[in-house]
Amino acid sequence: MPNVSMSVNGKPVKADVDSRTLLVQFLRETLRLTGTHVGCDTSQCGACVVHVNGKAIKSCTALALSLDGAEVLTIEGLANGTQLHPMQEAFREHHGLQCGFCTPGMIMTSVDIVNRKGNTLDEKTIREELEGNICRCTGYHNIVKAIGAGAKAMALGGATQKAAE
């Protein structure tokens, strides 16, 4: 089997993988990082969003081998120890979750939105940018509020993502 090496949440990892192994499978099954969820198997729901080299991708669409040498950031690596990332804190504070299944992908997508669009986001922009993420529990109202608050909090924190620190 071929070998893949990458940095995941700031730590080097190396493993033999089947050439058909998806990044989401590598993260969940090989590395036991189960915060990245599989919700649809068709790249529609966004529950599997992670950052690769600083950009959000759906990890169910990328082969692990194609990311040899990449830097991957998952929901487990977003917090700074026990201190939540500002976006995680905003989701908690503004009730941006219900069952929590979509939350890791929503948060990773939200951090990417801020990285690309800046810290001042209006509701229309947030809703448009969330198009690839599905939540079956909420009406998105609190998610949108959480993202707006998280974006502002990220500006106050001075960093847009942990991987950049």
C-alpha positions as CSV (number, residue, x, y, z in Angstrom):
1,M,0.0,0.0,0.0
2,P,1.2,3.5,-0.7
3,N,2.3,5.8,2.1
4,V,0.9,9.3,2.8
5,S,2.4,12.0,5.0
6,M,0.7,15.2,6.1
7,S,0.4,17.5,9.0
8,V,-3.0,17.2,10.8
9,N,-3.8,19.8,13.4
10,G,-0.1,20.8,13.5
11,K,1.2,17.3,14.0
12,P,3.0,15.2,11.4
13,V,1.2,12.0,10.5
14,K,2.3,9.1,8.2
15,A,0.4,6.0,7.3
16,D,0.0,3.3,4.7
17,V,-3.4,3.8,2.9
18,D,-5.3,2.1,0.2
19,S,-5.2,4.4,-2.9
20,R,-9.0,4.7,-2.7
21,T,-9.1,6.1,0.8
22,L,-10.9,9.4,1.1
23,L,-9.5,12.1,3.4
24,V,-12.6,11.8,5.7
25,Q,-11.9,8.0,6.1
26,F,-8.3,8.7,6.8
27,L,-9.1,11.2,9.5
28,R,-11.9,9.2,11.1
29,E,-10.7,5.6,10.7
30,T,-6.9,5.9,10.7
31,L,-6.3,8.9,12.9
32,R,-9.5,8.5,15.0
33,L,-10.4,12.1,14.6
34,T,-14.2,11.6,14.6
35,G,-15.2,15.3,14.7
36,T,-15.3,15.4,11.0
37,H,-18.6,13.8,10.1
38,V,-20.0,11.9,7.0
39,G,-23.5,13.0,6.5
40,C,-24.5,12.2,2.9
41,D,-21.8,10.4,0.9
42,T,-22.6,12.7,-2.0
43,S,-20.7,15.9,-1.2
44,Q,-24.0,17.7,-0.6
45,C,-24.2,18.3,3.2
46,G,-20.9,19.9,4.3
47,A,-20.6,17.9,7.5
48,C,-17.1,16.8,6.5
49,V,-15.6,20.2,5.8
50,V,-11.9,20.6,6.9
51,H,-9.2,23.0,5.9
52,V,-6.4,21.9,3.6
53,N,-3.6,24.3,3.2
54,G,-5.8,27.0,4.6
55,K,-8.9,26.5,2.4
56,A,-12.1,24.7,3.2
57,I,-12.8,21.5,1.4
58,K,-15.3,18.6,1.7
59,S,-13.1,15.8,2.9
60,C,-15.4,13.2,1.4
61,T,-14.3,14.3,-2.1
62,A,-10.5,14.2,-1.7
63,L,-8.3,11.2,-1.8
64,A,-5.9,11.1,1.1
65,L,-3.0,10.2,-1.2
66,S,-3.6,13.4,-3.3
67,L,-2.9,15.4,-0.1
68,D,0.6,14.1,0.6
69,G,2.5,16.9,2.2
70,A,-0.6,19.0,2.9
71,E,-1.5,20.8,6.1
72,V,-4.9,19.7,7.3
73,L,-6.9,21.4,10.1
74,T,-10.0,19.6,11.5
75,I,-12.5,20.7,14.2
76,E,-10.3,19.0,16.8
77,G,-7.4,21.3,16.0
78,L,-9.3,24.6,15.9
79,A,-9.4,25.3,19.6
80,N,-6.3,26.3,21.5
81,G,-6.1,23.7,24.2
82,T,-9.2,24.2,26.3
83,Q,-9.8,27.6,24.9
84,L,-12.4,27.5,22.2
85,H,-11.8,29.2,18.9
86,P,-13.9,32.4,18.7
87,M,-16.2,30.8,16.1
88,Q,-16.7,27.7,18.3
89,E,-17.5,30.0,21.2
90,A,-19.9,32.0,19.1
91,F,-21.8,28.8,18.1
92,R,-22.0,27.9,21.8
93,E,-23.0,31.3,22.9
94,H,-25.6,32.0,20.2
95,H,-27.2,28.5,20.2
96,G,-26.0,27.8,16.6
97,L,-26.5,24.0,17.0
98,Q,-29.1,21.6,18.0
99,C,-28.2,17.9,17.5
100,G,-24.6,19.0,16.7
101,F,-24.1,16.7,13.7
102,C,-23.5,19.5,11.2
103,T,-21.8,21.8,13.6
104,P,-18.1,20.8,12.9
105,G,-18.6,21.3,9.2
106,M,-20.6,24.6,9.8
107,I,-17.8,25.9,12.0
108,M,-15.0,25.0,9.7
109,T,-16.9,26.6,6.8
110,S,-17.6,29.7,8.9
111,V,-13.9,30.2,9.7
112,D,-13.2,29.9,5.9
113,I,-15.9,32.4,5.1
114,V,-14.3,34.9,7.5
115,N,-10.8,34.1,6.1
116,R,-12.1,34.9,2.5
117,K,-14.7,37.6,3.2
118,G,-13.5,39.4,6.3
119,N,-14.9,40.0,9.7
120,T,-17.9,42.2,8.7
121,L,-20.5,39.8,7.3
122,D,-24.1,40.6,6.6
123,E,-26.9,38.0,6.8
124,K,-27.2,37.7,3.0
125,T,-23.6,36.9,2.5
126,I,-23.5,34.4,5.4
127,R,-26.6,32.6,4.0
128,E,-25.2,32.5,0.5
129,E,-21.8,31.2,1.7
130,L,-23.5,28.4,3.7
131,E,-25.1,27.0,0.5
132,G,-23.0,23.8,0.7
133,N,-23.9,23.1,4.3
134,I,-27.1,21.4,5.4
135,C,-28.6,21.5,8.9
136,R,-31.8,19.4,9.2
137,C,-32.6,20.6,12.8
138,T,-32.6,24.4,12.6
139,G,-34.0,27.2,10.5
140,Y,-30.4,28.5,10.3
141,H,-31.3,31.7,12.2
142,N,-29.1,31.0,15.2
143,I,-26.3,29.7,12.9
144,V,-26.3,32.9,11.0
145,K,-26.2,34.9,14.2
146,A,-23.4,32.8,15.5
147,I,-21.3,33.2,12.3
148,G,-21.8,37.0,12.4
149,A,-20.7,37.1,16.1
150,G,-17.8,34.7,15.5
151,A,-16.6,36.8,12.6
152,K,-16.5,39.9,14.9
153,A,-14.8,37.9,17.7
154,M,-12.2,36.6,15.3
155,A,-11.3,40.3,14.4
156,L,-10.9,41.1,18.1
157,G,-8.7,38.0,18.5
158,G,-6.4,39.1,15.7
159,A,-6.2,35.7,14.1
160,T,-8.3,34.2,11.4
161,Q,-7.4,30.6,12.0
162,K,-5.3,28.5,14.3
163,A,-3.3,27.1,11.4
164,A,-2.0,30.6,10.6
165,E,-0.7,31.1,14.1
